[in-house]
Amino acid sequence: MGSPVEFHINEKGEATLQIGEKILSLHKGEITDLAVDALVCPVNPSLDFSMGLAKIVSQAAGKELLKERPLAPEPLGKVVVMPGGKLKAKFIFLTVVVGEKNIDKLKFSIGQAIDRAIRYAEFLRLKSIAFPVLGDPRTKPSYDLVASEMIENVFKYFQRRNTKVKAIFFTAYNGKAFDALKKGARSLTE
């Protein structure tokens, strides 16, 4: 039998999904503003920081991040752990999901990225982790598809593992992406 699931929205429009004792919080705004133990940053296989959220995160973290990142290409779904630099987060988890055009492979990469990032957080004994909406904005997968994949993968992880990670944040700067996250979270309680 699985953990009880409850979905809540407060007066500010912030949403939470409680899965047993674990919390999945939906945050609208900049991921770099969150005070979490680890922040997930989607990148392409070359770990390129020249565009999108990767550029924003690398600028906020400082120049050391560019100097310390691996130079060899990484496969889709891989997670590379980096220091948080000047961010409030202790660590940055680079997740290789940008560049996949096939929807089934993208879904698989999102699942791998979620699973591996939470496992790294467990290994490092972290209590909180923040994910942006994953995927590649250039291939334009629907926000509904990406949000439901992310939420479903976290839900499954919480159901099958007794993790010490207490809080997971999903963030979206874009209103449509945030609405898709809320819709995906609500669907688990219907």
Secondary structure by P-SEA (a helix, b strand, c coil): cccbbbbbbccccbbbbbcccbbbbbbccccccccccbbbbbbcccccccccaaaaaaaaaccccccccccccccccbbbbbccccccccbbbbbcccccccaaaaaaaaaaaaaaaaaaaaaacccbbbbcccccccccccaaaaaaaaaaaaaaaaacccccccbbbbbbccaaaaaaaaaaaaaaac
